[in-house]
């Protein structure tokens, strides 16, 4: 394939890994989070450079404060309310504030919603609640596994397992259908590089699967059946790339197919086109708590961007500058 297909010159890290296709993606109503580890990063917070203001095209316009300890993940429902999970509780946040609340059997890492089913990741396990029923264990991946993201679709549930460095594909009833991103010598693929418990997966409107490979600073794109399409991303200190040991940590897809990414080390949230072109900064470290880690991100139905900032225990809401002026 021509390296300038679709008007983009692929960087060193944007080598194709399969048949090329243009990704047309929409936000899946799910949230994926990771366990925060801020101790070392807080010591370096004062040394983080300030973001070029010309690149920051969003502004914070409000916050959601769920009133739970150590929130770690968010999931946006189809009609707008947001589920929060944290240390030992989950809560549904509506326009008028926190509402329905339920205890959890452990510290949650992520939450996702699909139809009337609510999925929660706790340690190596996935818990599910259907409708108003009880939350029950649905699947345990094993003692080495760490669930960091759950992405349910109409015909399968994708689970990011940072402990085993893989994406688990499950049927709606919990049966394992297979795995994505395992080593494949036949195509020279060395697998996911996951130095810390940050691994994310989302699905687009065309059912393409987007997986973060954090240790290589790339996003890998797969066909719905798991065949690889291509990767994008670059390891760079420049704003257009990703730096540190393992970034981005979290991603989301907006309704128009663009990506929202978040990073640790230099805490920041950015927007990229559907083909991986850098477009804008949502917020740099100066707009987040010091040394923030585990910045779960989501697109809201009205086009705004939600960013979970563990340092303040709340979600910051951003809109593009000029909107609703």
N, C-alpha and C positions, 0 to 999 in steps of 0.2 A: 504494500500500500504506500502511496505517496506520503511522505512525512509532512506535507503541507495541506493535507486533505482538510476540507471545511475551513480553509483560510487560517489554519493554525500550524505553526512550526513546532513539532514536538521537541521537548527538552530531552536532556540526557536520561531522565527518569521517566519519560513518557513513551517508552517503547511499547509497541503493540504486543499484546499477549493473546490475541485471537482475532476473529473476524471483526472488522470495524463496523460501528453503527453509531448514529447520532442518538444521544440519549434525550428523550422527552419525558421528564419526570415530574411528578406532583408530590406534595407533601403527604407522607403516610402519617396517620394520626397516632404517633407513638413517641415515646421518649426513651433515651438510652443514656445511662449515666455511669460513672465510675467512682471508685472509692477515693475520696480526697486524701492527699498526703502533703500537707502544706508546710511542714516544719522547716525543711531546708530552703524552700523557695521564699518563705517570708524573710529569711535573713538576707536574701539578695534583692528584695523588692525595691530598695532605694536605688539600686544600680541600674534598674531597667530604664532604657531610653524612652523619652516621650514620643508619642506617635505624631507624625506629620499631620497637622490639623486639616490640610487640604485633602487627605485621603479619607477622613472620617465623614461619611455621608449620612450618618444616622444620629439620632438624639434620643436620650432616655426620656420617656414621657410618663412613666408610672411604675408601680411595683405591686407584686402579689406577695403577701406575707402569710404563709399557711399556718403559722403558730405551732409547728412541730419541731422537735429537736433534730438538728443536723440533716436537713433535707438533701437528698442525693440524686433524685430523678424526677422528671416531669413527663406527663403524657397529655396531649390535647385531645379532647373528645370531638366528635363530629360537629356538635352544636356549640362548641366554644369553651365550656368549663374545663379546668385543668386538674388532673390528679397529681398530687405530690406524694412521694414516699421518702422515708428518712430512717432514723435510728431504730425506731420500734413502732411506727405508726404511719398510716396513709390517710390523706384527707382530700376531699374534693373542693376545689376553690371555684366559686361562681362570681358573677359580677359584684355581688354584695358582700363578698368575703368568704372565709372558710365555712364549710358546711359539714356534710357527712364525713365521719371519721371512723376509723377502725384500727385496732391494734394489729401488729404484725408479729410473727413468731421469731423475728430476728432482724438484724440490720439489712435493709433493702439496698440494692445497688441500682435498680432500674425498674421502670413501670411502662406498660404499653396497653393500649386499648384497641379492640377491633370488634365492632358490633356491640353486643351486650356482654362481651367477655373482657375481663380485666386480668392482665398478667403481671406478676411481680417476681423479680429475681432476688433471691436471698442466698448468698454463698454459692453452693454448687447446684441449687435447686430452683425450679420454676414453680410458682404457685398460681392458681387460676381461680377466679370467681366468675360465675355465670349469673347474669341478672342480679337479683338481690340475695342470691344464695351465699353460703359461707365460702371463705377463702380456704382452698385445700391444696395440698402438694400435688403437683401434676407430673413432675419429672425430676429425677436426680441424676446429674451427669457423672457423678463419681467424685472421689475425694480430691483429686488433683484439679478439678474444674473450678472456674470462677466465672459466674454469669455476669456479664457487664452490659448486655443489651438484648432485648427481645423485640422482634419485629414480626407480628402476625399479619398474614394476608388471607385472602379468601380460601386458598387451598393448602397453605402450609404455614409453619411458624419457624422463623429463623432465629437462632440463639447464638450470640457471640460468646464464646468460651475462651477467655484470655488465658486461663490456666493451661489448657491443652492447645492453645493457638490455632483455633479452627472455628468455622461456622457450622453449627449443627442444623440440619434440615429435618423438621418433624412434621408428621401429619397432624390434622386437627385433634386426633385422639391421643397424641403423644408418642406414637410409633416413630422411631428414627428412620428416616428415608435415605440419609446419606450425609456427606460432609463436603464443605467447600473449603478451599484455600489450604489443603494439605499438600505436602511436598510432592512434586511430580517431575521426576528426572527426565521423562520423555519429552517434555517441553522446556526443560531447564528452569523450572520454577522451584525456588527454595523454600516456599511457604511464608507464613506470616512471621514477622519479627515483632515481638511484643515484650519489651523490657519491663514494663510496669502494667498494672491491671487497667488498661485503657484499650478497648477494642469495640468498634461500632459497626453496625450494618443497617442500611435503609433500602427501601424498595421504591422504584419510580412508577409513574403511570403506565409505562410500557412493560412493567413487571421486571425490568432490569434490576439486578442486585448490585448495590454499591457497598464495598467493604473497605474500611480503613486498614492500611498496612502501616501502623504507626512508626515502626522502627526504620522503614524506608521512606517515610514522608510522602506516601502516595495513597491514592484511592484507586482500587481495582474495580472494574465494572464487568459483570457477568450477565449472560443471557438467563432467562427464567429457568432454563434447564441446567444451569451451572457451567455452561461452556464459557470460557473467558473471551471478553471483547477487547479491552484495552485498559491501560492504567494512565493516570495523569497525576501530576504533582512533581515538585522539585525540592531537593534539599538545599536550602539557601538562607543566608541571613537577611536577604532582601525581603520586603513586605510581601512580594508575590509568592514566595516560597514558604517552606516550613523548616524550622530549625529545632535544636534540642535533641534529646535522646529519642523522643517518640511523640510526634505530632502529625496531624491533628489528633486530639483525643476524642472529639465528638463531632458528628455531622448531622445535618438535617437537609431535607429537600423542600424548596418552596414550590408553590403551585405552578410556577412558570418554568420549572426545571432547574433553577439555580440552586447552588449549594450554600449552606451556612456552615462554617467550620469554627471550632474553638481550639485554643492551644493553651498549654501550660508552659512553665519556665518564664516566657514572656506572655502573661495572660492577655489574650485578645480574641476577638471574634471578627470574622471576615466573611465576605460574600464573593463567590466565584460563579461564572457563567456555567451553563449546563455542560460545556466542553472543557471546563477547568481554567478559564481565563480569570485572573484576578480582576475584581471590579471595585470593591470598596471595603473600608473598615467600618464595622458596626460600632465597636468600641475597642480602645487600647487599654493597657493596664491602668491608666489614670482614671478610667471610668469604672473600675472594678475594685474589689477588696484586694489588699496586698497579698501577692503570691497565690491568688486564687487557682485552685485545681479542681477539676470535675465540673467544668462549665457546660452542663447539659443545655442543649439548644433545641428550639422548635419553632416552626412557622405557625402563627395564629391564623384563623380563617380570614381575617380582614387584612392580611398581608404584613402585619407587624411581626417582629422577631422577639421571642422570649428567651432570656438567658438566665439560667439558674446560677446564682452567685453564692456558693456555700459560706463565704465569709460573712455575709449579712443574713444568711438563712432565708433568702427571698429570691423571687424572680424579678429581674429588671426587664421592662418592656421598652422596646426601641421601635421607632418608626423612621422612615426615610425623611431627611430634611426637606421641607417644602410640602410634604403631604399634610393635609388638613390644616394648612396655614390660615 
